[in-house]
Amino acid sequence: MEAGTAPPRSFGHTLRAVWSHAARLALDVALPTLCVACRAPVAGVGVCAGCWAKLSFIAPPLCPRLGIPFVYDPGPGLLSMEAIADPPAYSRARAAVRYDDVARTLVHALKYHDRTDLAPAMGRWMARAGKELLAGADLLVPVPLHWRRGWSRRYNQSGALARAIEKHAGVPVAGDALRRIRPTQQQIGLSRSQRASNVQGAFKVAADRNAQIQGRRVVLIDDVLTSGATADACARALLRAKAAGVDVLVFARVVDTHKAPI
C-alpha cells in the first residue's frame, strides 16, 4: 500500500454501513417526519409550509445597533430608543426571526428535546440575517453552558448553531474560549434588572484562550435574545480579554412592537 493511502474498507464495515442505511430508510417509512411545530407530516426536516409562513423573519428597516425591526423606515443611522437609553457592550446584534410561537417551538425542540437536526436550517437562516456581521468576523463564540448543565443536557444548543453557521460563512468556531464560571438560574420569569444581576461575572475567557481572542472580531452566537443581559455579560468578558469587537447573532429575539425609533 502506498504511503498516505487509506486502507480499503473491510467487507464487514461495508455490510454494517448498508444495514445502517437500510434501517434508517425503514424507520423513515415507519415513522414519517413530522413538523416540529404542529406535528403535521412534512418532507424533510423542520417545519411544514403552514408553519413556515407563520415564522416572522426580521428584515430592514431595523435598528443598526440592536437589530430591532422598525414599523417604518426612520432613515439611515437612526437608533431605537433602547439603543440610545441603554447601549450594550456589544457593537451590533442581529436575529433571524421574531420570538413568536413557531420560533419558540423550534428553540425548545433544539434546546430541550435533542432536535439537533434543526440546527443546520436555523443556522442557515442566522447566517443570512447576520451576513454583514460575519463578513468582518474572525471567530464565532457560542454562549457557553455551565459544565453541570452541559453534562445533563449533553450538548450546547448555541454550539450546534455556531457549527452550522461556520459551514455557511466559513468563520471558525472557538467553542471553548468563553466559559461560564459559575452556575446561573434560568432567566425565564426574571425582570430585566434581575437578569443582569443573575449573569453578572458569570463568564470568563479561559486563560489559555486569551491569545485566541485578543485582537479578533468576535460574533457571539446564541439561540434567543430577550433582555440582552446574557449577551452583554459575555461581550464584556470577551472585551476584557482584548477582543477587537463583539457582535451578537441569535436565531430569535423578543420584539416589543410598542417601541419606536427616535
N, C-alpha and C positions, 0 to 999 in steps of 0.2 A: 504494500500500500504506500502511495506517495505521501511525503510529509505534508501535513496540513489538510489532508483529505479526510473527511468524516467517514467513520466506519459504516458499512451498509447496515440497514435495519434488519434485525432478525425476523424470521417468519412469525415468531410468537408476538413480537412487537407490532407487526403489521396486522396480525389477526386481532389483537386487542383493540387496535385503532378502528378496524372495520366494525367490530362488535359494539364499540362505544358509539360510533356514528349511527349504527342501526338502532341502538337503544334510544338515542336522542330523537330520532325520527319517529319511533314508535310512541314515545312519550308525547311528542307534539301532536300526533294523531289522537291519542287517548285524552290528552288534556290540552285543548286548543288555547292559544294565547288570549288573555283577557285584557281589556283596557284597565289600567291601574286605577282609574278614577271611577268609572261606572260599571265595570265588570262585564261589559259587552264584548263579544268576540271581536278580535282585531287581528289583522295581518301584520306580523312583525312584532315589535316591542314598543310599549309605551301607551299612547292614548289613541282612542278612536277619533274619527273625523269630527263627531259632535263635540267631544271634549276639547279637541284641538282648537275648534272655533271659539271655545269659551276662554282659552288662555289669552290673557291681555299682555301682549308683548309691548315693551317700552321702547318708544322711538322719539326722535326730536319732534317738537321743541322740548328741551329739558334743561334743568339747572346744570351749568357746566362744572360745578363743584361737586354736588351731591348726586347728580343724575336723576333727580325727582322730575317726573314729567309735568309739563305745564299744560293748562287747559287751552291757552292761546299762546302765540309766539310774542314774547315781550321785546324781542330784538336781540342782537348779538351781545353776549357777555354779561347779560343781566342775571343776577343770582337769586335764588329762592330766599325767603325770609329766614329759614333755618340756617342756611349757609352764612348769612350775614350776622345773625344773632349769636350763633354758637358754632364757629368754624372748627372743623375736626383737625386732628393731627395729620391725617392723610390728605393727599392733594385732590384726588378725584375718586368718585365712586360711580359704578355703572352696574345695572341689573338687567337681566334678560326679560323678566316678566314681573307684573304686579303679584303680590302675595294674596291671591284670591283662593277660592275653594279648590279649583283644579290644581293650581300650583302647590297649595298646602298638601294635597293628597300625594303629589309626586315627591315632595320633600320628605314627607313622613314615610313613604314607601322606601325611599333610598336610605333614610336615616335609621329607621327602626325595624324594617321588615326585610332586610337583606336584599333589596332590589338593586344591587349594584349594576344590573343590566341596563338601568335607566341612565346611568352616568354618562355614557357616550353621547346620547341625544341632548341631555341637559347641558353637557359641556360644550357641544357644538353651538347651541343657542347662546351660551355665555360668550364663547369666542367671537361670535358675530356682534353681540352687544358691546363687547369690550375691545373692539378692533383698534381703536385709537390708543387705548392703554397698552395693549400688547405690542403695538408697533415699536415702542421705545423701551420695552421691558427687558431686563436681564435675567430675572428669576421669578418663578411662581412659588409662593409660600402659602400652603394651606393653614387655616386656623387649626391649631392642634387640640386634641383631647387630652385631658389628664390621663396618666397611664392606667389608673384604675378603671376609668370609664372606657378607655380604649381596649383594655383587657376583656371587659364584659361584653362590649359591642363587637369586638374582633376586627373592626376596620373603622377608618375615619372617612366619613362621607365627603368632607372637604378635600381630602387627599384623592379620593376617587374622581371628583370633579376636576381637580388640578391635573391629574394624569390624562384625562380626556381632553382638556384644553391644550395640553402640551402637544398632543398629536396633531391638532389643527393649527396651532400658532407657532410651533417649533421653539417655544420658550421653555427651558429646562425647569423641572420641579426640584426645589430644595425642601424635601419633606420633613427632615429632622432638624432644620435650622432653628425654628422657633419652638419653644416648649412651654407648656402650661405647668408652672412650677408648684401650683397649689390647686386643690380641687375647688370648684365653684358650684353654687347651687344653680338649678335651672333658672334661666332668665324669664321664663313664662310666668306671668302674673305679677312681676315686679314693676314698680314705677320707673321712670327714666332715671331718677337720681339713685334709686336702689340698684338698678342695672349697672350704673357707673361704679358704685361702691363695690358691688359684687365682684367685678373683674379687675379692680384697681390692683396693680402689682402682681397679677396672676400670670403674666407672660414674660419670658426672657429668652434672648438669643443664647444658645449654648456657647460656652467659652471657646470650644474648638470649632465653632462655625462663624465666629466674628469676621474672619478674613473672607469668608464666602459672601457675607452681607455688605461689608464695608465698600462704599463707593458704587454700589449696584442700585439700579432702579428696580424696585420690587412691586409685584402685583400680588396682593393678599387675596386668597380665594376662600369663599365661604358659601354656605347654602342660602342663608336668609340674612337680610339686613333689616333690623327693626328700629331700635333707637340709635344704633351705631356705636354703642358702648364697647362691645367686644372688638369691633374693627378698630376703634380708636385706641384701645389699650394695646392691641397687637402692633398698631402702627407706631406708637410711642416706643415700644420695646425695640422695634426694628430701627427706628431713628436713633435711639441711644447706642445702637451697635454701628452707627455711622452709615446707614443706608443713604444713598443719594436722594431717594424719594420713595414714597409709598402710595400706590393707588389701590383701590379695592374693587374686586369684581365678584358679584354674587349671582346666584340663579334668580332669586326673587327678592323684592323689597316691599315693605309695607309703605303704602302711599296714603297720605292724608289729603283727600280731594278738596278739603276746605281751605288749604293753604294756597296762596297766590304769590307770584313773583313780585318783587319791588325793585 
